[in-house]
């Protein structure tokens, strides 16, 4: 869907790929339609997320993948592709 699928087990939904889980969280937290979920989609400009929605999205990501995203890193996540790449690096490294 978003790029190369990587199987990363999510504690909340085992067996779901990274792309699938991120897509699901975006739909749930930001109210995006599946067709809007493309790598270059901006959380603010394309998905209409405000700062509170972005914080809630990041908290859902932290919970789903059992990680903590530092504020400095969170500020760099502007697009869906940014979030996917960040999580791939964090979860593989």
GIZI-V152815 format. One record per residue. N is the residue number from 0. RES is the residue in one small letter. SS is DSSP state (helix for helix, strand for strand, loop for the rest). OMEGA is omega in degrees with one decimal (NA if undefined). Layout:
n	res	ss	omega
N	RES	SS	OMEGA
N	RES	SS	OMEGA
This chain:
n	res	ss	omega
0	x	loop	-175.4
1	x	loop	-177.9
2	x	loop	176.7
3	x	loop	179.6
4	x	loop	177.8
5	x	loop	178.2
6	x	strand	175.6
7	x	loop	-177.9
8	x	loop	174.0
9	x	loop	-179.7
10	x	loop	-177.1
11	x	loop	-179.8
12	x	loop	-178.6
13	x	loop	176.8
14	x	loop	-179.4
15	x	loop	178.6
16	x	strand	178.0
17	x	helix	179.9
18	x	helix	-179.1
19	x	helix	-178.0
20	x	helix	178.7
21	x	helix	178.9
22	x	helix	179.8
23	x	helix	179.8
24	x	helix	178.4
25	x	helix	178.4
26	x	helix	-177.5
27	x	helix	-172.6
28	x	helix	-174.0
29	x	helix	179.4
30	x	loop	-179.4
31	x	loop	173.6
32	x	loop	-179.4
33	x	helix	-179.8
34	x	helix	179.6
35	x	helix	-173.6
36	x	loop	178.3
37	x	loop	-174.3
38	x	loop	-175.5
39	x	loop	178.6
40	x	loop	177.8
41	x	strand	178.6
42	x	loop	-176.9
43	x	loop	-172.7
44	x	loop	-175.0
45	x	loop	-177.3
46	x	loop	176.0
47	x	loop	-179.6
48	x	loop	173.1
49	x	loop	-174.5
50	x	helix	178.7
51	x	helix	179.2
52	x	helix	179.3
53	x	helix	177.5
54	x	helix	179.2
55	x	helix	176.7
56	x	helix	-179.2
57	x	helix	176.6
58	x	helix	177.2
59	x	helix	176.8
60	x	helix	179.5
61	x	helix	-179.4
62	x	helix	-176.9
63	x	helix	-175.1
64	x	helix	177.2
65	x	loop	177.6
66	x	loop	172.0
67	x	loop	179.4
68	x	loop	179.0
69	x	loop	-179.1
70	x	helix	-179.3
71	x	helix	177.7
72	x	helix	-178.5
73	x	helix	-179.8
74	x	loop	-178.4
75	x	loop	-176.3
76	x	loop	-175.9
77	x	loop	-177.1
78	x	strand	176.3
79	x	helix	177.9
80	x	helix	176.2
81	x	helix	-178.2
82	x	helix	179.3
83	x	helix	-179.6
84	x	helix	179.5
85	x	helix	-178.8
86	x	helix	176.6
87	x	helix	-180.0
88	x	helix	-178.4
89	x	helix	-173.7
90	x	helix	179.3
91	x	helix	-174.2
92	x	loop	NA
